[in-house]
Amino acid sequence: MNTIAIYANTNKEQAIYWSSRALQFLRTQDVRCIISNTLAEFLSDDSTANVEKISVDEFEKFADVVVCFGGDGTMLSAAQKIIRGDIPLMGINVGKLGFLAEFSVTELEESLLSLINGDYRIVDRAILETTYKDETMYAFNEFVIEKYNSSKMITIRASVDGHLIADYSADGIILTTPTGSTAYSLSNGGPIIAPSAEVFCITPIAPHSLTLRPLIIPDSLEITLELISSGSNALLVADGLIQKELTTGERVSIKRSSFGVKLIKHKDTTYFELLRNKLLWSAGAGG
């Protein structure tokens, strides 16, 4: 591990604090570190001594791995910035649930040593891609089309490879990856999908018809979502971070991207162990 980039949610004091601790520890291990110019503004001169400060957009040129301090939102933000760089992300959770940021600050030095020594595994996660008005957009968790500045429902026509699925009259619609299935989609009744499954899920948001249920489809298909009726405009949202306004009659075609996201995981843990721990499925086990 030659160069480690540190990325932190600078809106969280704990993320700033623990990123400083990480830099101090990595210095004792003679590891080359880089940080963003933005994070540098929140750290002391002692913390950033001998640390290179560059734009986050340049991480993919110089870093071998990006260590993120924050929650899942921080991981999504980092992924959006280095999506073409094929650089693995390691998440140190200072937030709440943390499905993506699964390492704990209570094991910070141990986790960083494992990273330095190569004692970890890397998993590949699929992402979504669309082009809207000549701009390519990516989503690690999900794309959402949702109503905007109105209490009225919108109607979205969903098709797969040119074949009509249904017209969804709802507050919106979610197209989620398996990784995103434990996020916004789950809050709207969508299923939990194992990340190794090569599928996507269409999940309606508060649909007018109770027969419109979440639908799992192979990720080899291209999904087209068209805004066919709206009392106002709607929003196309990628991972809750990037928003584009849609008008009636506009459509977006979404597919699995040729890019992906690499996540660093504990060497001996599994996805199902993560589910048990995060969702407290084993809370009552053993009496």
N, C-alpha and C positions, 0 to 999 in steps of 0.2 A: 504494500500500500504506500505509494510514493507521495501523493498529495491529497489531503482531505480538505474539502470546502465546508465551512460552517454556515448554515442558513437558519435564521431565527425569526420568529414572529415578534417584531419589535413593539407590538402593542401589548405584549405580556411581559411584565417585569421578571417573572420566573424564567421565561425563555431567554431573556438577556443574561440573567444571572448564571444560568447553567451553561450557556454557550461560553461565557467567560471562564467558568470552571473547566470546561472541556479544553479550551485553548491553553490554559495553564498546565493541564495534565499532559496534553499532547506535546507541549514544549519539552517536558521532562523525558519524553520518549523520542526526541529528535525527529519528530514528524513534521514535514512541511505542511503548513496550513495557509489557506486563503479564506478571506471573508468578503462580504459585499461592502461597498462604500457606505451603504445605509446602516448596516449593523455597526460599522466602525464608529459611527457618530454616538452610539449609545454605550460604548465600552471605554474603559480607562486606557491611558497610554501604556501602562504596565501590561494589561491584558493583550494588547495588540502589538507589542514589541516583536519585531522580526516576523510579523505576519503580513502577507501581501493583501492589499485591498484593491478589489477590482469590481466591475459591474457583474451582477448576477448573470447577465446574458453571456458573459465570458467564462462562466464556470465550466461549460462543456469543452472549452479549449484546453483547460489546465488541470481540472480535477479528475481524480480517479474514483471518487465517491463524494456524495454530498450528505452530510449529517444534519438533520433538521431538528430544531428545537421548537416545540409548539404542540399542536394537536393535528388531527387529520386535515383540517383546513390548511395548515402550514405545509403539509405533505402535498396536497393538491396544488397549492400555489407554486411550490418548488418544481413539481412535475411539469406544470404548464410552461415554465421558463426553460427547462432543459430537455424538452420532449424529444428533440432530434439528436440529442447527444449520446444516447445509449449509456448513460452514467447511472449506476445504482444509487438508490436513496436509502438512507437509514434513519428511522424516525425515533427520536427521544421524546416521549410523551410528557408534556407539562400541562396538558389539557384535561379532559374528562374521560371519555370512553376510549378513544384511541385504537381503532381497528388497524389503521395504517401505521401510526406511530406506536409500535408495540413495545419498544424498549423503555425502561423506567429510569428516572433520574436516580433512584435509590441504588441502581447498579451501573452508574455512569462509567466509572473507571474500569470495571470488569468488562462492560460492553465495548468500550473503546479498545481495550487490550485484545479482545476477541477479534475486533475489526482489524487491528494492526497485524495480528498473527494469522489472519485468514481463517479463523475458527467460526465460520458462519456459512449460511447457504444463501443463494440468490434465486428468487422466483421471478418469472416473467408474467406480467399482467397485460391483458389486452386493453386497448383504448379505442375510442370512437373518433371518427373524423367526418367533417363535412366542409363544403365550400359554400360560403354565403357572400354574394356580391364580390366575387373574386378574392375573398379572404378565406384562407384555410383555418379551420378551428378544430381543436381537439378536446376530448373529454375523457378523463381518467375514470371518474365515477359515472356521470350521466349528462345527457343533454335534456333540457326541459323546455317545452313551449308552454307558457302560462299567460293567463289574462293579465292585462296591464292597465292600471288606472280606471278600473271599472268593476262593479259588483256582478256584472252579467257573465254568464258562461260564454265560452268560445266553442266553436266546432272545428275539429281537426280531422281531416281525412287521412287515414293511415293505409299505406300500400306496401307490399313487399315484392320486389322484383317486378313491379308493374301490375301486381294482382291486388285488388282491393281487399282490405281486411274489414274495416268498418269506419263509420263516421262517429267520432267521439265528441259528444256534447258534455263538456266538463269544465272544471276550472283550469285544466291543463293536462299535459301528458308527459310522462317521463320515459326516456329510453335509457336503460341502465346497463352497464357492464356487470359481470359477476362481482367485481370488486365493489362497485357502487350499490350492490343489492342490499347491503346492511345500512345504507344511508337514507336518502330522501324516499326512495322507492319503498323501503321497509315501513316507513312512517305512513305510507298510503296503502298498506296491505299487500305489498309485493312480497314474493318469496325470497328466502335466503338462498343464494346460489353459490355452490363451491367454485372457487376461482379457477379451477382447472377445467370447468365445463365450457365448451366452446359455443356459448349462446349469449343472447341479449334478452332483455325483458322489456316489454311495453307495459307500463303501469299508468292507468288513468288517475287523475287527481279529482276526487269528488265527482264521479260521473253521474249524469242525470239518470241513466239506466243502470240498475243493479246487475244486469246481465253482462255488462262490459267489465270483464275481469282482467287481471294481469295475464299477459300472454308471452310465453317463452318461445323464441325462434332461434334457428341456427345463426351463428354470426357470419356465415358465408353469404348471407342474403343482404341486399341493400334495402333500407327502409326509407320511404318517402313520406314526409308529414307535410300536409298542405292546410293552411289556415283558410277555411272556406266560409266561415261566418263568424263575425265578431261585432259586438257593440262598440268596440274600440280596438286599438292595436293590441298586439301581443308581444311577448318577449321570447327570444331564443336565448337560453342561458346555458353556459358550459361550466360545470362544476361549481355553480354558484358564484363564479368569479368574473366571467366575461358575458356581457349582455349585448344583444342586437335586437333592434325593434323590427317586428314583422307587421306587414299590412295584409288585409284580406286579399286572398288570391296568391300570395307568395308561398313557396314550398322550399323545403330543404330535404336533401337526400343524404342519408347517414349510413356509413359502412364501418366495418372494422378497419382500422388503420394498419398500414404496413409497419408503423412504428409501435413501440410498446414501452412499458415502464418496468424497470428492474427494481425489486425491493430486497433489501438485506433483512434476513430473518434469523432468529435463534437457530442454531444448528439442529437441535433435538426436539423442537416443538412442531406441532402440526396445526393446520387451520382449524381443526375441530377442537383442539385444546384451547385455541384462542377464542372460539365461540363460547365454550363453556365458561371461561374466565370472564370474558367481557359481558356476556348476557346472564351470568349467574345461574346457568342451568344446573350446576352441581351444588347449589346453595343448601339444598335439603338432603343431599345424599348421605347415606349412612345413618339415618335416623334424625 
